[in-house]
Structure formats: structure tokens, C-alpha cells
Amino acid sequence: MTRMIKNTDALSQTQARKDALRIAEVAYKSIDTRSAVSSAVSIKDDVLTVAGKTYTLSPEKNVWVVGAGKSSITAAYALEEVLGDRIAGGVIIDVEDTGNYLPLKKIQTFIGTHPVPSEQNIESAKHLRDTLSSLGEDDVVIVLVSGGGSTLLCLPEPPVTVETEIAVFEELTDAGASIEEMNTVRKHLSLVRGGRIAETAYPARVIGIIFSDVPGNDIEFISSGPTVRDNTTVDDALAVIKKYNVRALDGLHLMETPKDDKYFARVHNELLVTNTRALQAMAREAVSLGYIPKIVTDRFSGEAREIASQVLDELDNSEKGTVLLYGGESTVTLTHEAGKGGRSQEMALSALTRIRDDELLMPFSSDGHDNTENAGALCDNITKAHASEHALMISEYLDAHRSYDFFTKLGDALITGYTGANVSDLIIALKNRA
């Protein structure tokens, strides 16, 4: 069986590490995009089924596929396998060109930049929007929505430029704004976010297939809700900008999102994959390995260092053989020029300052990319010993937000490459059985 975690052998120095890696491996397998789509979508004669809901397709009805996000190319490939020639065409925007092993026949693939948008994203989003602009009520559109889509669906209306959006979101990110706050602003800066894909596709039938990377799974905020009627307003976006004292306001123009119910009357959104699937799979694997699992939450949020402290507080008070499982998304507030790192790696580095000898913590990103080529990191007493041997001062790396450098030097980073899935971040906290 092919492993998702490529450096498993190098990391497997103790039984606790082997067990934690097996639990993480199961998490990745459980959220496999291709498998999820293939299981949920089918067609027989002229009846299309998506997650148990059926749609009758007459011969003149065309099926179009569009999408944006880190799961889009894999999901599109699975749809082509299932629907074949019933697909008339489409456009998907992903963050990495996986076309060498997932060649699409009917659906055009565009590659955008992430996490920082670019003119490349704008051109890709234009192609996606143009595909939908002349559809009729006999057409059916499947919209693949997954994490990373907010950045990829960058299509500002002049005078707003991509540089304006970059500046605004650098400030919001550095200030520690939540994903809901950032996407509230994003929805009012693009012609394809905040329900605008549904508006553009009108009067066609729209089926949203959604892969959640947002804690709590509010579909309005997953990739800025391109198929969902937006309940936020320009005033809400302005309130976020004011709250964080955003200064990059030159050329900033906020657009109101579509509110007319007619654009959403023929829209059905299906939340297909969430981190609950991963958490439940991890819990089952922990039981099979002889541990006592506890799913603590599927929606942790807050500063990465504070989350690390909260997790260790609970682990300290847990009995031997406990595995605590968490899903959610943290933030890292940057106070000065920062080094290379990610929120999962920062969490692990912070935990290393107080983790006990019988404990292990492994925070990791489900998409395999924790703002770097590392997916996350593993930390335990071995990590501490290796840091001491290499004269690496934990506090110095933490203060400079250089978690990537720290764990890469020690060899305790998790490496998966892009997974083609994204259900936010996951944490495994383990207390040895003996």
C-alpha cells in the first residue's frame, strides 16, 4: 500500500511514533478526494445521483463542471471517470499541475498561485466565469468547491487590483484575522465569490460539491461561498477592515454580493467531505492499536501557541494510552519579519517547550502543505534530545517563526506533498501506553 507520509520510515523511531504515524496515515486515506467523489456520484440512464439526491437529465441537458481549490483537479478527474461523455466541458482552477497523472479530457485545467493571488488567478477566474455566462435552464453545472478556492477565485472589479487584495490580506493575516473574517472581506472583492458563481450560471441548475476546510463547516465561508447566498454585507466587510486597522485602502472598492433568491432557487449544495470523516477514522485506528481515543473538537481556532498549550494541558491530565484528536485551524500572528514556517509546525515547536517525556504531539495539514513543503511536524522527547545535540535553541526559532527550519534540520517534519484533499488541520496528541 502506498504511504501518504513519505518519510514514515525515518520518523518511526519508537512505538509511539509508529502508532501516531499510522493514525495520521488513516486520516489522509479517509479524505481521499477521488474515492469520495466516486462513491457519491453516479449516473444511470438519464438519472444523475449526487450524495443520494437525484437529478433527471434529458438528452438536451448538458453537464458542465467548474471548480476551484486544492481538491478540484482530483475531483474533476473522478467526475470524468463517472460521467464520461455526459460532461460537455468546464474549467477548474487548482494550485498544482497534477495533469501528468490526472489528465482531464473534457474539463480545462488552470493553475493558480496560493496563498498569494496573482494575475494568473485573475485570468483563470475569467475563463471559469466565461464558461458559465451563457448557460440556459436546461444546463446542469457541478461546482467543485474546496480549500484554497478563495485565493484562486480572485477576480476584482476595477479600480481594485490584485496588488490591492494582496496588501489587504497580508495585513489581515499578520493581525490574526479568522478565516470567517478574511472571507467576509474576500466575498466583496471578487466577481466569482460570495454566491456569484450561482448568479453567473443562472438560470442553469447548480450542484455544489463542497470539501470543507473551515472549522464548523459553514458553507458560506468555504472558499468564500461561490455557490451560496451570502448573508454578509459590505458593511460587515468594512467592520473587519476597521477592526484590524487595515491601512492598504488605496483603490479599495467593495461590491455587494447578490441577494436575490432567484439566483439560488435551483442551487443545491452538498457538503461531501469534512474533517469529521478524518477524526472518526483516526479514532477507529487508535482503538485498533490499543489506545483510548477522544475526539476533543472538530473546530479548534485561535493562536497556534495557545492551542498547543491547551492540548498539552488536556494531555497532561489524561490517562496512559490516551489519544486526543482535534480538527480546526489556528492562526499565527506575526510581530516582526518572520522566517519560514506554518501554523502546524509553529504549534509543534511551541509544544516542544513543555511536552513531557511520555507525550507526543503531531499537528499536520490535511492538504500536505503547511505554508511550506512540509505537511506538519512531530514532537516528543526525541525531538528535544536532538535539538539539544544540534544546539538548536527552541525559543530562538519560535520567536523568529522559523519552525520549518527547525524541524527540517532535525528531520521531524512530515512530508506528503500535495494530497489533493483539504479539510483544515488535524492534531494527534498521544500519551504512551506504558
Secondary structure as the mmCIF struct_conf table of DSSP 4:
data_model
#
loop_
_struct_conf.conf_type_id
_struct_conf.id
_struct_conf.beg_label_comp_id
_struct_conf.beg_label_asym_id
_struct_conf.beg_label_seq_id
_struct_conf.end_label_comp_id
_struct_conf.end_label_asym_id
_struct_conf.end_label_seq_id
BEND BEND1 MET A 4 ILE A 5
TURN_TY1_P TURN_TY1_P1 LYS A 6 ASN A 7
HELX_RH_AL_P HELX_RH_AL_P1 THR A 8 LEU A 11
BEND BEND2 THR A 14 THR A 14
HELX_RH_AL_P HELX_RH_AL_P2 GLN A 15 SER A 30
TURN_TY1_P TURN_TY1_P2 ILE A 31 ILE A 31
HELX_RH_AL_P HELX_RH_AL_P3 THR A 33 ALA A 40
STRN STRN1 VAL A 41 LYS A 44
TURN_TY1_P TURN_TY1_P3 ASP A 45 ASP A 46
STRN STRN2 VAL A 47 VAL A 50
TURN_TY1_P TURN_TY1_P4 ALA A 51 GLY A 52
STRN STRN3 LYS A 53 THR A 56
TURN_TY1_P TURN_TY1_P5 PRO A 59 GLU A 60
STRN STRN4 VAL A 63 ALA A 68
BEND BEND3 GLY A 69 GLY A 69
TURN_TY1_P TURN_TY1_P6 LYS A 70 SER A 71
HELX_RH_AL_P HELX_RH_AL_P4 SER A 72 LEU A 83
HELX_RH_3T_P HELX_RH_3T_P1 GLY A 84 ARG A 86
STRN STRN5 ILE A 87 ASP A 94
BEND BEND4 VAL A 95 GLU A 96
TURN_TY1_P TURN_TY1_P7 GLY A 99 TYR A 101
BEND BEND5 LEU A 102 LEU A 102
BEND BEND6 LYS A 105 ILE A 107
STRN STRN6 GLN A 108 ILE A 111
BEND BEND7 HIS A 114 VAL A 116
HELX_RH_AL_P HELX_RH_AL_P5 GLU A 119 LEU A 132
TURN_TY1_P TURN_TY1_P8 SER A 133 SER A 134
TURN_TY1_P TURN_TY1_P9 GLU A 137 ASP A 138
STRN STRN7 VAL A 140 VAL A 145
TURN_TY1_P TURN_TY1_P10 GLY A 147 GLY A 148
HELX_RH_AL_P HELX_RH_AL_P6 GLY A 149 LEU A 152
TURN_TY1_P TURN_TY1_P11 LEU A 153 LEU A 153
HELX_LH_PP_P HELX_LH_PP_P1 PRO A 156 GLU A 157
TURN_TY1_P TURN_TY1_P12 PRO A 158 PRO A 159
HELX_RH_AL_P HELX_RH_AL_P7 VAL A 162 ASP A 174
TURN_TY1_P TURN_TY1_P13 ALA A 175 GLY A 176
HELX_RH_AL_P HELX_RH_AL_P8 ILE A 179 ARG A 186
TURN_TY1_P TURN_TY1_P14 LYS A 187 HIS A 188
BEND BEND8 LEU A 189 LEU A 189
BEND BEND9 LEU A 191 ARG A 193
TURN_TY1_P TURN_TY1_P15 GLY A 194 GLY A 195
HELX_RH_AL_P HELX_RH_AL_P9 ARG A 196 ALA A 201
TURN_TY1_P TURN_TY1_P16 TYR A 202 PRO A 203
BEND BEND10 ALA A 204 ALA A 204
STRN STRN8 ARG A 205 PHE A 211
BEND BEND11 VAL A 214 VAL A 214
TURN_TY1_P TURN_TY1_P17 PRO A 215 GLY A 216
TURN_TY1_P TURN_TY1_P18 ILE A 219 PHE A 221
HELX_RH_3T_P HELX_RH_3T_P2 ILE A 222 SER A 224
TURN_TY1_P TURN_TY1_P19 PRO A 226 THR A 227
BEND BEND12 VAL A 228 VAL A 228
HELX_RH_AL_P HELX_RH_AL_P10 VAL A 234 LYS A 243
TURN_TY1_P TURN_TY1_P20 TYR A 244 ASN A 245
TURN_TY1_P TURN_TY1_P21 ASP A 250 GLY A 251
HELX_LH_PP_P HELX_LH_PP_P2 LEU A 254 PRO A 258
HELX_RH_3T_P HELX_RH_3T_P3 ASP A 261 PHE A 264
TURN_TY1_P TURN_TY1_P22 ALA A 265 ARG A 266
STRN STRN9 VAL A 267 VAL A 273
HELX_RH_AL_P HELX_RH_AL_P11 ASN A 275 SER A 288
TURN_TY1_P TURN_TY1_P23 LEU A 289 GLY A 290
STRN STRN10 ILE A 292 GLU A 303
HELX_RH_AL_P HELX_RH_AL_P12 ALA A 304 ASP A 316
TURN_TY1_P TURN_TY1_P24 ASN A 317 ASN A 317
BEND BEND13 SER A 318 SER A 318
HELX_LH_PP_P HELX_LH_PP_P3 GLU A 319 GLU A 319
TURN_TY1_P TURN_TY1_P25 LYS A 320 GLY A 321
STRN STRN11 THR A 322 THR A 331
BEND BEND14 HIS A 336 GLU A 337
BEND BEND15 LYS A 340 LYS A 340
HELX_RH_AL_P HELX_RH_AL_P13 ARG A 343 ALA A 351
TURN_TY1_P TURN_TY1_P26 LEU A 352 ARG A 354
TURN_TY1_P TURN_TY1_P27 ASP A 357 ASP A 358
STRN STRN12 GLU A 359 SER A 365
TURN_TY1_P TURN_TY1_P28 SER A 366 ASP A 367
BEND BEND16 GLY A 368 GLY A 368
BEND BEND17 ASP A 370 GLU A 373
STRN STRN13 GLY A 376 ALA A 377
STRN STRN14 CYS A 379 CYS A 379
BEND BEND18 ASP A 380 ASP A 380
HELX_RH_AL_P HELX_RH_AL_P14 ASN A 381 GLU A 389
TURN_TY1_P TURN_TY1_P29 HIS A 390 ALA A 391
HELX_RH_AL_P HELX_RH_AL_P15 ILE A 394 ASP A 399
TURN_TY1_P TURN_TY1_P30 ALA A 400 HIS A 401
HELX_RH_AL_P HELX_RH_AL_P16 SER A 403 LEU A 410
TURN_TY1_P TURN_TY1_P31 GLY A 411 GLY A 411
STRN STRN15 ALA A 413 LEU A 414
BEND BEND19 GLY A 420 GLY A 420
STRN STRN16 ASP A 425 LYS A 431
#
